[in-house]
Amino acid sequence: ASGYLGLPEFSDHLYLTGAFHGDISFNHPTSGVQTFASNGRSDLFTRRVLDFDLNSQEAVVAGGPWDDQALALTDNGRYVGGAISESAQFGGTFTFTPTLSALTSCAGYLPGDRKEVGFIARADYASQTWASVDSIFERDEDTQVMTMASARCDDFYAVVSQGIHPDRIRVPYLNY
């Protein structure tokens, strides 16, 4: 597994996100060891380590048949960003399937290649599900959500890489 770290300023928890291939295991506080298998070449995960205790973790995973990865998370760990390469199942709640043209329309892509499409999702760690998948960035080139930073009132900023050209976007507070 590979990943990224989020450490909120006023919290007793640690947040991690990234990608894994094969199996990954987490120590849930009440269920014990939970093992997740990737659906494809790599899937994404995010987890909350309660009270900085590695024996007490709540995790949420998502993925599809190709390469999916989480690349960023907000300081409070609530929102996760990254890229998917085909349809990706976010728990039993959400499935995202970008348009076929969005996945194959880049110059230089060979048949069977998959383009990356950026996403922002909200994790519900307590129920180990995804509360929402808020944004998908379908462009002519690869897109990935690379960096996220919290602002006031649960607003946050995200840097979305489009090919080699990054854009900064502000995502307003979403009331769930």
URBEL-V296814 format. One record per pair of residues at least 24 apart in sequence whose ideal C-beta (glycine too) atoms are under 6 Angstrom apart, sorted by the first residue. I is the first residue (numbers start at 1). J is the second residue. Records with the same first field share a line. If there is no record, write none. Layout:
I = J + J
This chain:
6 = 73 + 75 + 77
8 = 75 + 76
12 = 51
13 = 48 + 50
14 = 49 + 52
15 = 48 + 73 + 77
16 = 47
17 = 46 + 70 + 73 + 80
18 = 70
19 = 44 + 69
20 = 45
26 = 57 + 59
27 = 55 + 57
29 = 56
36 = 61
38 = 63
39 = 63 + 64
40 = 64 + 65 + 66
41 = 66 + 67
42 = 67
43 = 68
44 = 68 + 69 + 70 + 82
46 = 70 + 80 + 123
48 = 77 + 125
58 = 125
60 = 123 + 128
62 = 88 + 90
63 = 88
64 = 88
66 = 114
71 = 144 + 146
72 = 145 + 146 + 147 + 148
74 = 148 + 150 + 156
75 = 150
76 = 150
78 = 122
79 = 120 + 122
80 = 121 + 123
81 = 120 + 145 + 148 + 158
82 = 145
83 = 116 + 118 + 144
84 = 117 + 119
85 = 114 + 116
86 = 114
90 = 130 + 133
91 = 129 + 130
93 = 129 + 130
94 = 130 + 133
96 = 133
98 = 138
102 = 138
106 = 141
115 = 142
116 = 142 + 144
117 = 143
118 = 143 + 144 + 145 + 160
120 = 145
131 = 176
